Amino acid sequence: MSRNYYMAGNWKMHMTRNDAAQLAQDLVNQLRDGTHKYLVAPSFTLLETVSAVIEGSNIRLGAQNCASEEQGAHTGEVSVLQLKDLGVQTIILGHSERRHVYKEDDALINKKVKLALKHGFEVILCIGELLEEREAGKVEEVCERQTVKGLEGVDVSLLNNVVIAYEPVWAIGTGKTATPQDAEAVHAFVRKVIARLYGDDIASKIIIQYGGSVKADNAAQLMAMENIDGALVGGASLKTDSFIPIAKFQA
Ligand code: PEP
């Protein structure tokens, strides 16, 4: 496979500056000889600290969200301009916690995707079905809608800055992982959706990460699937001991 594996840690709303700097430094040291692509996404308040620690390393700096407007009277929001100023390279958008807890809809996520891409960021667009949607046989319908609407109006020239993360909501933070075969079926389907939208060449190159209780003992089986190109890791990314074996899995 010509696609490079992309292993990302979503630190969610965890840690303060000292812990974050320590974890970032450990990752810099231990991933120095790693062969995959790496990213950490700390909270906004930790970005400056982590940015200084990982500067010049092979770890990218990610944010977990951004405002849908460039700047202005938006109390409590964080702008793409402010993220750029801190050295952020990638923005995770459409995470299930943003969709389902904070009620972000496809239109809002699409606005953020377009704004982030316009400002030169890489975007990790998260998609994935709820348990009831899976049980109702709607996995493809949901993932197709979230992909199509999330990328609506995005020019093909920007697709090299787009990563998709398939994260079945029922598997996030629950200890339940999709089987490699179930995940692979959705990844293959999403790649077909991308092919329909942007053509086979783009579809063959786009990175599709899997997320949902990825651990050291299931990472290699998931990554062995043809259409799974990396992982977006939550809980297991918070400790060096649990993240390193995932990040450095051997194909
Ligand atoms: C996530 O938050 O993107 C995630 C996949 O979390 P976890 O690995 O804890 O399930």
Residues whose N, C-alpha, C, O or C-beta is under 5 A from the ligand:
A	BS01	PEP	N10 A171 I172 G173 T174 G211 G212 S213 V214 L232 V233 G234 G235 A236
